[in-house]
Amino acid sequence: MKPDKAIKELQERIDIAKKHYAEEVPEYIEALEYAVRLIRKQKPMLPRPDDNGSAEYYESWIECPVCSEAIPEYTEEHETECYCLYCGQKLNWG
Ligand SMILES: [Zn+2]
């Protein structure tokens, strides 16, 4: 199953639960929302260039699109599997 499909399925359950059972199953809703956040992190996102980053230690820095932490740009050998060190967002080096 693709991440988008999984998120859509879960989001439908969240909407139904919030509408009808918000007081009965708050932890169920919380767990589903948690799952959606985790799945979103598995969808590769393009990092932003980070102009504020220090060039002292690395040649270039990029910024996580989710948590805005600056992270060093990796070399090509790491390009296929890369995650933000801070929030776990999967990143796509493009
Ligand atoms: Zn991050």
PDB file of the backbone (N, CA, C, O) and the ligand in Angstrom, with CONECT records:
HET     ZN  A 101       1
ATOM      1  N   MET A   1       0.847  -1.203   0.000  1.00  0.00           N
ATOM      2  CA  MET A   1       0.000   0.000   0.000  1.00  0.00           C
ATOM      3  C   MET A   1       0.876   1.245   0.000  1.00  0.00           C
ATOM      4  O   MET A   1       1.867   1.329   0.726  1.00  0.00           O
ATOM      5  N   LYS A   2       0.495   2.196  -0.818  1.00  0.00           N
ATOM      6  CA  LYS A   2       1.253   3.453  -0.900  1.00  0.00           C
ATOM      7  C   LYS A   2       0.942   4.333   0.315  1.00  0.00           C
ATOM      8  O   LYS A   2      -0.157   4.267   0.864  1.00  0.00           O
ATOM      9  N   PRO A   3       1.902   5.151   0.732  1.00  0.00           N
ATOM     10  CA  PRO A   3       1.682   6.018   1.897  1.00  0.00           C
ATOM     11  C   PRO A   3       0.442   6.894   1.766  1.00  0.00           C
ATOM     12  O   PRO A   3      -0.305   7.066   2.730  1.00  0.00           O
ATOM     13  N   ASP A   4       0.219   7.451   0.570  1.00  0.00           N
ATOM     14  CA  ASP A   4      -0.944   8.329   0.393  1.00  0.00           C
ATOM     15  C   ASP A   4      -2.254   7.602   0.655  1.00  0.00           C
ATOM     16  O   ASP A   4      -3.171   8.151   1.267  1.00  0.00           O
ATOM     17  N   LYS A   5      -2.332   6.352   0.181  1.00  0.00           N
ATOM     18  CA  LYS A   5      -3.534   5.551   0.366  1.00  0.00           C
ATOM     19  C   LYS A   5      -3.729   5.234   1.858  1.00  0.00           C
ATOM     20  O   LYS A   5      -4.836   5.341   2.385  1.00  0.00           O
ATOM     21  N   ALA A   6      -2.649   4.847   2.517  1.00  0.00           N
ATOM     22  CA  ALA A   6      -2.732   4.523   3.946  1.00  0.00           C
ATOM     23  C   ALA A   6      -3.178   5.735   4.752  1.00  0.00           C
ATOM     24  O   ALA A   6      -4.002   5.621   5.659  1.00  0.00           O
ATOM     25  N   ILE A   7      -2.628   6.896   4.412  1.00  0.00           N
ATOM     26  CA  ILE A   7      -3.006   8.125   5.124  1.00  0.00           C
ATOM     27  C   ILE A   7      -4.486   8.430   4.894  1.00  0.00           C
ATOM     28  O   ILE A   7      -5.196   8.811   5.824  1.00  0.00           O
ATOM     29  N   LYS A   8      -4.949   8.260   3.647  1.00  0.00           N
ATOM     30  CA  LYS A   8      -6.348   8.543   3.325  1.00  0.00           C
ATOM     31  C   LYS A   8      -7.272   7.631   4.129  1.00  0.00           C
ATOM     32  O   LYS A   8      -8.267   8.084   4.696  1.00  0.00           O
ATOM     33  N   GLU A   9      -6.932   6.333   4.173  1.00  0.00           N
ATOM     34  CA  GLU A   9      -7.758   5.377   4.921  1.00  0.00           C
ATOM     35  C   GLU A   9      -7.815   5.742   6.399  1.00  0.00           C
ATOM     36  O   GLU A   9      -8.885   5.760   7.007  1.00  0.00           O
ATOM     37  N   LEU A  10      -6.661   6.030   6.962  1.00  0.00           N
ATOM     38  CA  LEU A  10      -6.611   6.359   8.386  1.00  0.00           C
ATOM     39  C   LEU A  10      -7.337   7.678   8.666  1.00  0.00           C
ATOM     40  O   LEU A  10      -8.038   7.816   9.669  1.00  0.00           O
ATOM     41  N   GLN A  11      -7.154   8.640   7.760  1.00  0.00           N
ATOM     42  CA  GLN A  11      -7.774   9.946   7.977  1.00  0.00           C
ATOM     43  C   GLN A  11      -9.301   9.840   7.986  1.00  0.00           C
ATOM     44  O   GLN A  11      -9.982  10.545   8.729  1.00  0.00           O
ATOM     45  N   GLU A  12      -9.821   8.942   7.141  1.00  0.00           N
ATOM     46  CA  GLU A  12     -11.272   8.736   7.137  1.00  0.00           C
ATOM     47  C   GLU A  12     -11.744   8.217   8.495  1.00  0.00           C
ATOM     48  O   GLU A  12     -12.766   8.661   9.017  1.00  0.00           O
ATOM     49  N   ARG A  13     -10.990   7.276   9.058  1.00  0.00           N
ATOM     50  CA  ARG A  13     -11.353   6.744  10.376  1.00  0.00           C
ATOM     51  C   ARG A  13     -11.242   7.816  11.453  1.00  0.00           C
ATOM     52  O   ARG A  13     -12.067   7.891  12.364  1.00  0.00           O
ATOM     53  N   ILE A  14     -10.217   8.637  11.332  1.00  0.00           N
ATOM     54  CA  ILE A  14     -10.048   9.726  12.302  1.00  0.00           C
ATOM     55  C   ILE A  14     -11.245  10.674  12.245  1.00  0.00           C
ATOM     56  O   ILE A  14     -11.787  11.074  13.275  1.00  0.00           O
ATOM     57  N   ASP A  15     -11.645  11.025  11.022  1.00  0.00           N
ATOM     58  CA  ASP A  15     -12.769  11.962  10.863  1.00  0.00           C
ATOM     59  C   ASP A  15     -14.052  11.386  11.452  1.00  0.00           C
ATOM     60  O   ASP A  15     -14.798  12.079  12.143  1.00  0.00           O
ATOM     61  N   ILE A  16     -14.296  10.101  11.167  1.00  0.00           N
ATOM     62  CA  ILE A  16     -15.501   9.450  11.698  1.00  0.00           C
ATOM     63  C   ILE A  16     -15.451   9.403  13.222  1.00  0.00           C
ATOM     64  O   ILE A  16     -16.423   9.742  13.898  1.00  0.00           O
ATOM     65  N   ALA A  17     -14.311   8.981  13.750  1.00  0.00           N
ATOM     66  CA  ALA A  17     -14.179   8.848  15.201  1.00  0.00           C
ATOM     67  C   ALA A  17     -14.330  10.202  15.897  1.00  0.00           C
ATOM     68  O   ALA A  17     -14.962  10.307  16.948  1.00  0.00           O
ATOM     69  N   LYS A  18     -13.736  11.239  15.290  1.00  0.00           N
ATOM     70  CA  LYS A  18     -13.824  12.575  15.902  1.00  0.00           C
ATOM     71  C   LYS A  18     -15.257  13.090  15.899  1.00  0.00           C
ATOM     72  O   LYS A  18     -15.700  13.762  16.830  1.00  0.00           O
ATOM     73  N   LYS A  19     -15.965  12.757  14.831  1.00  0.00           N
ATOM     74  CA  LYS A  19     -17.321  13.252  14.685  1.00  0.00           C
ATOM     75  C   LYS A  19     -18.280  12.562  15.652  1.00  0.00           C
ATOM     76  O   LYS A  19     -19.146  13.209  16.242  1.00  0.00           O
ATOM     77  N   HIS A  20     -18.122  11.248  15.813  1.00  0.00           N
ATOM     78  CA  HIS A  20     -19.120  10.475  16.552  1.00  0.00           C
ATOM     79  C   HIS A  20     -18.658   9.945  17.913  1.00  0.00           C
ATOM     80  O   HIS A  20     -19.471   9.739  18.813  1.00  0.00           O
ATOM     81  N   TYR A  21     -17.337   9.725  18.056  1.00  0.00           N
ATOM     82  CA  TYR A  21     -16.870   9.030  19.271  1.00  0.00           C
ATOM     83  C   TYR A  21     -15.723   9.766  19.964  1.00  0.00           C
ATOM     84  O   TYR A  21     -14.918   9.154  20.665  1.00  0.00           O
ATOM     85  N   ALA A  22     -15.656  11.071  19.764  1.00  0.00           N
ATOM     86  CA  ALA A  22     -14.511  11.821  20.290  1.00  0.00           C
ATOM     87  C   ALA A  22     -14.311  11.612  21.792  1.00  0.00           C
ATOM     88  O   ALA A  22     -13.176  11.541  22.264  1.00  0.00           O
ATOM     89  N   GLU A  23     -15.412  11.512  22.541  1.00  0.00           N
ATOM     90  CA  GLU A  23     -15.275  11.360  23.985  1.00  0.00           C
ATOM     91  C   GLU A  23     -15.084   9.913  24.396  1.00  0.00           C
ATOM     92  O   GLU A  23     -14.497   9.635  25.442  1.00  0.00           O
ATOM     93  N   GLU A  24     -15.577   8.984  23.579  1.00  0.00           N
ATOM     94  CA  GLU A  24     -15.461   7.564  23.932  1.00  0.00           C
ATOM     95  C   GLU A  24     -14.065   7.000  23.665  1.00  0.00           C
ATOM     96  O   GLU A  24     -13.548   6.211  24.457  1.00  0.00           O
ATOM     97  N   VAL A  25     -13.459   7.405  22.553  1.00  0.00           N
ATOM     98  CA  VAL A  25     -12.191   6.755  22.174  1.00  0.00           C
ATOM     99  C   VAL A  25     -11.082   7.777  21.850  1.00  0.00           C
ATOM    100  O   VAL A  25     -10.507   7.754  20.762  1.00  0.00           O
ATOM    101  N   PRO A  26     -10.795   8.664  22.804  1.00  0.00           N
ATOM    102  CA  PRO A  26      -9.763   9.681  22.511  1.00  0.00           C
ATOM    103  C   PRO A  26      -8.386   9.067  22.206  1.00  0.00           C
ATOM    104  O   PRO A  26      -7.637   9.588  21.380  1.00  0.00           O
ATOM    105  N   GLU A  27      -8.067   7.965  22.876  1.00  0.00           N
ATOM    106  CA  GLU A  27      -6.745   7.377  22.640  1.00  0.00           C
ATOM    107  C   GLU A  27      -6.669   6.660  21.292  1.00  0.00           C
ATOM    108  O   GLU A  27      -5.601   6.582  20.684  1.00  0.00           O
ATOM    109  N   TYR A  28      -7.796   6.143  20.835  1.00  0.00           N
ATOM    110  CA  TYR A  28      -7.854   5.535  19.504  1.00  0.00           C
ATOM    111  C   TYR A  28      -7.572   6.603  18.447  1.00  0.00           C
ATOM    112  O   TYR A  28      -6.798   6.381  17.517  1.00  0.00           O
ATOM    113  N   ILE A  29      -8.213   7.763  18.604  1.00  0.00           N
ATOM    114  CA  ILE A  29      -8.002   8.874  17.666  1.00  0.00           C
ATOM    115  C   ILE A  29      -6.549   9.328  17.720  1.00  0.00           C
ATOM    116  O   ILE A  29      -5.921   9.565  16.687  1.00  0.00           O
ATOM    117  N   GLU A  30      -6.028   9.445  18.925  1.00  0.00           N
ATOM    118  CA  GLU A  30      -4.644   9.880  19.091  1.00  0.00           C
ATOM    119  C   GLU A  30      -3.683   8.899  18.415  1.00  0.00           C
ATOM    120  O   GLU A  30      -2.713   9.309  17.777  1.00  0.00           O
ATOM    121  N   ALA A  31      -3.960   7.611  18.561  1.00  0.00           N
ATOM    122  CA  ALA A  31      -3.097   6.586  17.968  1.00  0.00           C
ATOM    123  C   ALA A  31      -3.141   6.655  16.439  1.00  0.00           C
ATOM    124  O   ALA A  31      -2.112   6.509  15.779  1.00  0.00           O
ATOM    125  N   LEU A  32      -4.331   6.876  15.880  1.00  0.00           N
ATOM    126  CA  LEU A  32      -4.445   6.983  14.424  1.00  0.00           C
ATOM    127  C   LEU A  32      -3.702   8.223  13.912  1.00  0.00           C
ATOM    128  O   LEU A  32      -3.021   8.170  12.888  1.00  0.00           O
ATOM    129  N   GLU A  33      -3.839   9.329  14.632  1.00  0.00           N
ATOM    130  CA  GLU A  33      -3.143  10.554  14.214  1.00  0.00           C
ATOM    131  C   GLU A  33      -1.632  10.367  14.300  1.00  0.00           C
ATOM    132  O   GLU A  33      -0.879  10.887  13.477  1.00  0.00           O
ATOM    133  N   TYR A  34      -1.214   9.629  15.294  1.00  0.00           N
ATOM    134  CA  TYR A  34       0.215   9.324  15.446  1.00  0.00           C
ATOM    135  C   TYR A  34       0.700   8.501  14.256  1.00  0.00           C
ATOM    136  O   TYR A  34       1.783   8.745  13.723  1.00  0.00           O
ATOM    137  N   ALA A  35      -0.105   7.530  13.846  1.00  0.00           N
ATOM    138  CA  ALA A  35       0.248   6.689  12.700  1.00  0.00           C
ATOM    139  C   ALA A  35       0.346   7.525  11.424  1.00  0.00           C
ATOM    140  O   ALA A  35       1.251   7.325  10.613  1.00  0.00           O
ATOM    141  N   VAL A  36      -0.578   8.452  11.251  1.00  0.00           N
ATOM    142  CA  VAL A  36      -0.548   9.313  10.059  1.00  0.00           C
ATOM    143  C   VAL A  36       0.750  10.130  10.040  1.00  0.00           C
ATOM    144  O   VAL A  36       1.390  10.275   8.998  1.00  0.00           O
ATOM    145  N   ARG A  37       1.123  10.659  11.206  1.00  0.00           N
ATOM    146  CA  ARG A  37       2.368  11.450  11.255  1.00  0.00           C
ATOM    147  C   ARG A  37       3.570  10.592  10.882  1.00  0.00           C
ATOM    148  O   ARG A  37       4.458  11.048  10.162  1.00  0.00           O
ATOM    149  N   LEU A  38       3.605   9.356  11.365  1.00  0.00           N
ATOM    150  CA  LEU A  38       4.733   8.469  11.058  1.00  0.00           C
ATOM    151  C   LEU A  38       4.775   8.123   9.580  1.00  0.00           C
ATOM    152  O   LEU A  38       5.847   8.090   8.977  1.00  0.00           O
ATOM    153  N   ILE A  39       3.611   7.866   8.995  1.00  0.00           N
ATOM    154  CA  ILE A  39       3.578   7.529   7.565  1.00  0.00           C
ATOM    155  C   ILE A  39       4.041   8.730   6.734  1.00  0.00           C
ATOM    156  O   ILE A  39       4.763   8.570   5.749  1.00  0.00           O
ATOM    157  N   ARG A  40       3.620   9.936   7.139  1.00  0.00           N
ATOM    158  CA  ARG A  40       4.044  11.140   6.403  1.00  0.00           C
ATOM    159  C   ARG A  40       5.566  11.251   6.388  1.00  0.00           C
ATOM    160  O   ARG A  40       6.152  11.721   5.412  1.00  0.00           O
ATOM    161  N   LYS A  41       6.194  10.819   7.465  1.00  0.00           N
ATOM    162  CA  LYS A  41       7.654  10.911   7.513  1.00  0.00           C
ATOM    163  C   LYS A  41       8.323   9.947   6.533  1.00  0.00           C
ATOM    164  O   LYS A  41       9.484  10.129   6.166  1.00  0.00           O
ATOM    165  N   GLN A  42       7.585   8.927   6.115  1.00  0.00           N
ATOM    166  CA  GLN A  42       8.116   7.968   5.150  1.00  0.00           C
ATOM    167  C   GLN A  42       8.010   8.467   3.713  1.00  0.00           C
ATOM    168  O   GLN A  42       8.609   7.887   2.808  1.00  0.00           O
ATOM    169  N   LYS A  43       7.258   9.526   3.504  1.00  0.00           N
ATOM    170  CA  LYS A  43       7.157  10.093   2.163  1.00  0.00           C
ATOM    171  C   LYS A  43       8.326  11.042   1.961  1.00  0.00           C
ATOM    172  O   LYS A  43       8.445  12.036   2.678  1.00  0.00           O
ATOM    173  N   PRO A  44       9.192  10.752   0.995  1.00  0.00           N
ATOM    174  CA  PRO A  44      10.362  11.620   0.831  1.00  0.00           C
ATOM    175  C   PRO A  44       9.963  13.056   0.520  1.00  0.00           C
ATOM    176  O   PRO A  44       9.095  13.305  -0.317  1.00  0.00           O
ATOM    177  N   MET A  45      10.604  13.990   1.201  1.00  0.00           N
ATOM    178  CA  MET A  45      10.366  15.407   0.946  1.00  0.00           C
ATOM    179  C   MET A  45      11.676  16.052   0.532  1.00  0.00           C
ATOM    180  O   MET A  45      12.751  15.633   0.960  1.00  0.00           O
ATOM    181  N   LEU A  46      11.577  17.059  -0.292  1.00  0.00           N
ATOM    182  CA  LEU A  46      12.779  17.773  -0.707  1.00  0.00           C
ATOM    183  C   LEU A  46      13.264  18.666   0.423  1.00  0.00           C
ATOM    184  O   LEU A  46      12.490  19.452   0.970  1.00  0.00           O
ATOM    185  N   PRO A  47      14.529  18.553   0.776  1.00  0.00           N
ATOM    186  CA  PRO A  47      15.060  19.476   1.781  1.00  0.00           C
ATOM    187  C   PRO A  47      15.183  20.876   1.196  1.00  0.00           C
ATOM    188  O   PRO A  47      15.305  21.049  -0.017  1.00  0.00           O
ATOM    189  N   ARG A  48      15.148  21.866   2.072  1.00  0.00           N
ATOM    190  CA  ARG A  48      15.321  23.254   1.623  1.00  0.00           C
ATOM    191  C   ARG A  48      16.792  23.631   1.724  1.00  0.00           C
ATOM    192  O   ARG A  48      17.494  23.156   2.617  1.00  0.00           O
ATOM    193  N   PRO A  49      17.255  24.464   0.834  1.00  0.00           N
ATOM    194  CA  PRO A  49      18.624  24.963   1.008  1.00  0.00           C
ATOM    195  C   PRO A  49      18.678  25.838   2.250  1.00  0.00           C
ATOM    196  O   PRO A  49      17.724  26.561   2.538  1.00  0.00           O
ATOM    197  N   ASP A  50      19.727  25.785   2.955  1.00  0.00           N
ATOM    198  CA  ASP A  50      19.856  26.554   4.192  1.00  0.00           C
ATOM    199  C   ASP A  50      21.001  27.538   4.052  1.00  0.00           C
ATOM    200  O   ASP A  50      22.170  27.151   4.088  1.00  0.00           O
ATOM    201  N   ASP A  51      20.670  28.795   3.895  1.00  0.00           N
ATOM    202  CA  ASP A  51      21.700  29.805   3.676  1.00  0.00           C
ATOM    203  C   ASP A  51      22.369  30.246   4.977  1.00  0.00           C
ATOM    204  O   ASP A  51      23.424  30.881   4.964  1.00  0.00           O
ATOM    205  N   ASN A  52      21.738  29.899   6.096  1.00  0.00           N
ATOM    206  CA  ASN A  52      22.310  30.330   7.377  1.00  0.00           C
ATOM    207  C   ASN A  52      23.342  29.349   7.910  1.00  0.00           C
ATOM    208  O   ASN A  52      24.078  29.642   8.852  1.00  0.00           O
ATOM    209  N   GLY A  53      23.378  28.200   7.294  1.00  0.00           N
ATOM    210  CA  GLY A  53      24.245  27.153   7.812  1.00  0.00           C
ATOM    211  C   GLY A  53      25.711  27.541   7.806  1.00  0.00           C
ATOM    212  O   GLY A  53      26.187  28.269   6.934  1.00  0.00           O
ATOM    213  N   SER A  54      26.381  27.050   8.771  1.00  0.00           N
ATOM    214  CA  SER A  54      27.803  27.320   8.842  1.00  0.00           C
ATOM    215  C   SER A  54      28.534  26.506   7.797  1.00  0.00           C
ATOM    216  O   SER A  54      28.307  25.303   7.671  1.00  0.00           O
ATOM    217  N   ALA A  55      29.398  27.144   7.055  1.00  0.00           N
ATOM    218  CA  ALA A  55      30.174  26.434   6.035  1.00  0.00           C
ATOM    219  C   ALA A  55      31.516  25.984   6.594  1.00  0.00           C
ATOM    220  O   ALA A  55      32.375  25.497   5.859  1.00  0.00           O
ATOM    221  N   GLU A  56      31.686  26.148   7.885  1.00  0.00           N
ATOM    222  CA  GLU A  56      32.987  25.829   8.464  1.00  0.00           C
ATOM    223  C   GLU A  56      33.281  24.335   8.462  1.00  0.00           C
ATOM    224  O   GLU A  56      34.418  23.911   8.256  1.00  0.00           O
ATOM    225  N   TYR A  57      32.245  23.554   8.693  1.00  0.00           N
ATOM    226  CA  TYR A  57      32.487  22.122   8.851  1.00  0.00           C
ATOM    227  C   TYR A  57      32.054  21.290   7.654  1.00  0.00           C
ATOM    228  O   TYR A  57      32.635  20.240   7.377  1.00  0.00           O
ATOM    229  N   TYR A  58      31.054  21.751   6.960  1.00  0.00           N
ATOM    230  CA  TYR A  58      30.569  21.020   5.796  1.00  0.00           C
ATOM    231  C   TYR A  58      30.502  21.969   4.617  1.00  0.00           C
ATOM    232  O   TYR A  58      30.382  23.184   4.775  1.00  0.00           O
ATOM    233  N   GLU A  59      30.583  21.390   3.441  1.00  0.00           N
ATOM    234  CA  GLU A  59      30.564  22.240   2.255  1.00  0.00           C
ATOM    235  C   GLU A  59      29.224  22.935   2.084  1.00  0.00           C
ATOM    236  O   GLU A  59      29.167  24.110   1.721  1.00  0.00           O
ATOM    237  N   SER A  60      28.142  22.204   2.347  1.00  0.00           N
ATOM    238  CA  SER A  60      26.842  22.845   2.199  1.00  0.00           C
ATOM    239  C   SER A  60      25.864  22.252   3.207  1.00  0.00           C
ATOM    240  O   SER A  60      26.022  21.117   3.655  1.00  0.00           O
ATOM    241  N   TRP A  61      24.876  23.025   3.547  1.00  0.00           N
ATOM    242  CA  TRP A  61      23.858  22.596   4.492  1.00  0.00           C
ATOM    243  C   TRP A  61      22.502  22.675   3.825  1.00  0.00           C
ATOM    244  O   TRP A  61      22.270  23.471   2.915  1.00  0.00           O
ATOM    245  N   ILE A  62      21.627  21.832   4.302  1.00  0.00           N
ATOM    246  CA  ILE A  62      20.248  21.919   3.853  1.00  0.00           C
ATOM    247  C   ILE A  62      19.383  21.980   5.098  1.00  0.00           C
ATOM    248  O   ILE A  62      19.864  21.798   6.216  1.00  0.00           O
ATOM    249  N   GLU A  63      18.118  22.237   4.890  1.00  0.00           N
ATOM    250  CA  GLU A  63      17.227  22.404   6.024  1.00  0.00           C
ATOM    251  C   GLU A  63      16.071  21.412   5.882  1.00  0.00           C
ATOM    252  O   GLU A  63      15.517  21.242   4.796  1.00  0.00           O
ATOM    253  N   CYS A  64      15.723  20.775   6.968  1.00  0.00           N
ATOM    254  CA  CYS A  64      14.593  19.844   6.951  1.00  0.00           C
ATOM    255  C   CYS A  64      13.300  20.625   6.693  1.00  0.00           C
ATOM    256  O   CYS A  64      13.056  21.632   7.359  1.00  0.00           O
ATOM    257  N   PRO A  65      12.457  20.179   5.732  1.00  0.00           N
ATOM    258  CA  PRO A  65      11.222  20.912   5.436  1.00  0.00           C
ATOM    259  C   PRO A  65      10.178  20.788   6.548  1.00  0.00           C
ATOM    260  O   PRO A  65       9.210  21.548   6.568  1.00  0.00           O
ATOM    261  N   VAL A  66      10.362  19.844   7.471  1.00  0.00           N
ATOM    262  CA  VAL A  66       9.373  19.626   8.523  1.00  0.00           C
ATOM    263  C   VAL A  66       9.768  20.351   9.811  1.00  0.00           C
ATOM    264  O   VAL A  66       8.976  21.114  10.363  1.00  0.00           O
ATOM    265  N   CYS A  67      10.994  20.113  10.288  1.00  0.00           N
ATOM    266  CA  CYS A  67      11.384  20.683  11.585  1.00  0.00           C
ATOM    267  C   CYS A  67      12.346  21.862  11.454  1.00  0.00           C
ATOM    268  O   CYS A  67      12.685  22.503  12.448  1.00  0.00           O
ATOM    269  N   SER A  68      12.784  22.147  10.225  1.00  0.00           N
ATOM    270  CA  SER A  68      13.656  23.297   9.940  1.00  0.00           C
ATOM    271  C   SER A  68      15.045  23.197  10.557  1.00  0.00           C
ATOM    272  O   SER A  68      15.775  24.186  10.605  1.00  0.00           O
ATOM    273  N   GLU A  69      15.412  22.016  11.025  1.00  0.00           N
ATOM    274  CA  GLU A  69      16.769  21.863  11.532  1.00  0.00           C
ATOM    275  C   GLU A  69      17.743  21.852  10.354  1.00  0.00           C
ATOM    276  O   GLU A  69      17.450  21.297   9.295  1.00  0.00           O
ATOM    277  N   ALA A  70      18.878  22.460  10.552  1.00  0.00           N
ATOM    278  CA  ALA A  70      19.906  22.450   9.517  1.00  0.00           C
ATOM    279  C   ALA A  70      20.672  21.134   9.584  1.00  0.00           C
ATOM    280  O   ALA A  70      21.085  20.697  10.657  1.00  0.00           O
ATOM    281  N   ILE A  71      20.850  20.526   8.452  1.00  0.00           N
ATOM    282  CA  ILE A  71      21.603  19.271   8.420  1.00  0.00           C
ATOM    283  C   ILE A  71      22.600  19.320   7.282  1.00  0.00           C
ATOM    284  O   ILE A  71      22.332  19.934   6.249  1.00  0.00           O
ATOM    285  N   PRO A  72      23.734  18.690   7.454  1.00  0.00           N
ATOM    286  CA  PRO A  72      24.734  18.728   6.394  1.00  0.00           C
ATOM    287  C   PRO A  72      24.275  17.930   5.185  1.00  0.00           C
ATOM    288  O   PRO A  72      23.649  16.879   5.328  1.00  0.00           O
ATOM    289  N   GLU A  73      24.575  18.413   4.032  1.00  0.00           N
ATOM    290  CA  GLU A  73      24.233  17.686   2.814  1.00  0.00           C
ATOM    291  C   GLU A  73      25.178  16.500   2.673  1.00  0.00           C
ATOM    292  O   GLU A  73      26.390  16.610   2.858  1.00  0.00           O
ATOM    293  N   TYR A  74      24.578  15.366   2.340  1.00  0.00           N
ATOM    294  CA  TYR A  74      25.376  14.158   2.281  1.00  0.00           C
ATOM    295  C   TYR A  74      25.994  13.962   0.909  1.00  0.00           C
ATOM    296  O   TYR A  74      25.599  14.590  -0.073  1.00  0.00           O
ATOM    297  N   THR A  75      26.942  13.100   0.872  1.00  0.00           N
ATOM    298  CA  THR A  75      27.557  12.780  -0.411  1.00  0.00           C
ATOM    299  C   THR A  75      26.671  11.807  -1.175  1.00  0.00           C
ATOM    300  O   THR A  75      25.729  11.244  -0.618  1.00  0.00           O
ATOM    301  N   GLU A  76      26.970  11.618  -2.427  1.00  0.00           N
ATOM    302  CA  GLU A  76      26.089  10.873  -3.312  1.00  0.00           C
ATOM    303  C   GLU A  76      25.808   9.447  -2.847  1.00  0.00           C
ATOM    304  O   GLU A  76      24.717   8.932  -3.090  1.00  0.00           O
ATOM    305  N   GLU A  77      26.727   8.822  -2.211  1.00  0.00           N
ATOM    306  CA  GLU A  77      26.523   7.425  -1.828  1.00  0.00           C
ATOM    307  C   GLU A  77      25.385   7.253  -0.823  1.00  0.00           C
ATOM    308  O   GLU A  77      24.858   6.151  -0.671  1.00  0.00           O
ATOM    309  N   HIS A  78      25.009   8.308  -0.151  1.00  0.00           N
ATOM    310  CA  HIS A  78      23.915   8.227   0.823  1.00  0.00           C
ATOM    311  C   HIS A  78      22.590   8.715   0.262  1.00  0.00           C
ATOM    312  O   HIS A  78      21.595   8.788   0.983  1.00  0.00           O
ATOM    313  N   GLU A  79      22.573   9.046  -1.009  1.00  0.00           N
ATOM    314  CA  GLU A  79      21.408   9.744  -1.539  1.00  0.00           C
ATOM    315  C   GLU A  79      20.094   8.965  -1.490  1.00  0.00           C
ATOM    316  O   GLU A  79      19.028   9.560  -1.332  1.00  0.00           O
ATOM    317  N   THR A  80      20.163   7.657  -1.622  1.00  0.00           N
ATOM    318  CA  THR A  80      18.904   6.927  -1.751  1.00  0.00           C
ATOM    319  C   THR A  80      18.128   6.819  -0.443  1.00  0.00           C
ATOM    320  O   THR A  80      16.899   6.890  -0.456  1.00  0.00           O
ATOM    321  N   GLU A  81      18.805   6.653   0.670  1.00  0.00           N
ATOM    322  CA  GLU A  81      18.119   6.476   1.953  1.00  0.00           C
ATOM    323  C   GLU A  81      18.618   7.535   2.912  1.00  0.00           C
ATOM    324  O   GLU A  81      19.705   7.411   3.476  1.00  0.00           O
ATOM    325  N   CYS A  82      17.835   8.559   3.093  1.00  0.00           N
ATOM    326  CA  CYS A  82      18.296   9.592   4.000  1.00  0.00           C
ATOM    327  C   CYS A  82      17.141  10.136   4.818  1.00  0.00           C
ATOM    328  O   CYS A  82      16.054  10.391   4.299  1.00  0.00           O
ATOM    329  N   TYR A  83      17.396  10.307   6.097  1.00  0.00           N
ATOM    330  CA  TYR A  83      16.361  10.794   7.008  1.00  0.00           C
ATOM    331  C   TYR A  83      16.903  11.968   7.807  1.00  0.00           C
ATOM    332  O   TYR A  83      18.097  12.049   8.093  1.00  0.00           O
ATOM    333  N   CYS A  84      16.004  12.872   8.159  1.00  0.00           N
ATOM    334  CA  CYS A  84      16.396  13.964   9.044  1.00  0.00           C
ATOM    335  C   CYS A  84      16.847  13.365  10.375  1.00  0.00           C
ATOM    336  O   CYS A  84      16.176  12.503  10.941  1.00  0.00           O
ATOM    337  N   LEU A  85      17.980  13.832  10.857  1.00  0.00           N
ATOM    338  CA  LEU A  85      18.519  13.299  12.110  1.00  0.00           C
ATOM    339  C   LEU A  85      17.664  13.702  13.301  1.00  0.00           C
ATOM    340  O   LEU A  85      17.733  13.076  14.358  1.00  0.00           O
ATOM    341  N   TYR A  86      16.862  14.739  13.134  1.00  0.00           N
ATOM    342  CA  TYR A  86      16.151  15.322  14.279  1.00  0.00           C
ATOM    343  C   TYR A  86      14.715  14.818  14.411  1.00  0.00           C
ATOM    344  O   TYR A  86      14.271  14.452  15.498  1.00  0.00           O
ATOM    345  N   CYS A  87      13.986  14.805  13.266  1.00  0.00           N
ATOM    346  CA  CYS A  87      12.573  14.424  13.372  1.00  0.00           C
ATOM    347  C   CYS A  87      12.266  13.125  12.620  1.00  0.00           C
ATOM    348  O   CYS A  87      11.154  12.609  12.732  1.00  0.00           O
ATOM    349  N   GLY A  88      13.224  12.583  11.857  1.00  0.00           N
ATOM    350  CA  GLY A  88      13.001  11.324  11.180  1.00  0.00           C
ATOM    351  C   GLY A  88      12.322  11.446   9.822  1.00  0.00           C
ATOM    352  O   GLY A  88      11.979  10.433   9.212  1.00  0.00           O
ATOM    353  N   GLN A  89      12.124  12.670   9.339  1.00  0.00           N
ATOM    354  CA  GLN A  89      11.511  12.840   8.022  1.00  0.00           C
ATOM    355  C   GLN A  89      12.404  12.251   6.945  1.00  0.00           C
ATOM    356  O   GLN A  89      13.598  12.546   6.896  1.00  0.00           O
ATOM    357  N   LYS A  90      11.825  11.406   6.070  1.00  0.00           N
ATOM    358  CA  LYS A  90      12.573  10.881   4.945  1.00  0.00           C
ATOM    359  C   LYS A  90      12.802  12.001   3.946  1.00  0.00           C
ATOM    360  O   LYS A  90      11.888  12.764   3.630  1.00  0.00           O
ATOM    361  N   LEU A  91      14.023  12.094   3.454  1.00  0.00           N
ATOM    362  CA  LEU A  91      14.370  13.189   2.556  1.00  0.00           C
ATOM    363  C   LEU A  91      14.768  12.674   1.201  1.00  0.00           C
ATOM    364  O   LEU A  91      15.353  11.599   1.067  1.00  0.00           O
ATOM    365  N   ASN A  92      14.447  13.448   0.212  1.00  0.00           N
ATOM    366  CA  ASN A  92      14.766  13.125  -1.175  1.00  0.00           C
ATOM    367  C   ASN A  92      15.754  14.166  -1.668  1.00  0.00           C
ATOM    368  O   ASN A  92      15.455  15.360  -1.701  1.00  0.00           O
ATOM    369  N   TRP A  93      16.922  13.704  -2.046  1.00  0.00           N
ATOM    370  CA  TRP A  93      17.944  14.664  -2.447  1.00  0.00           C
ATOM    371  C   TRP A  93      17.733  15.190  -3.855  1.00  0.00           C
ATOM    372  O   TRP A  93      18.454  16.075  -4.315  1.00  0.00           O
ATOM    373  N   GLY A  94      16.725  14.630  -4.542  1.00  0.00           N
ATOM    374  CA  GLY A  94      16.430  15.142  -5.875  1.00  0.00           C
ATOM    375  C   GLY A  94      17.479  14.763  -6.870  1.00  0.00           C
ATOM    376  O   GLY A  94      17.375  15.120  -8.043  1.00  0.00           O
TER     377      GLY A  94
HETATM  378 ZN    ZN A 101      13.448  17.198  10.535  1.00  0.00          ZN2+
END
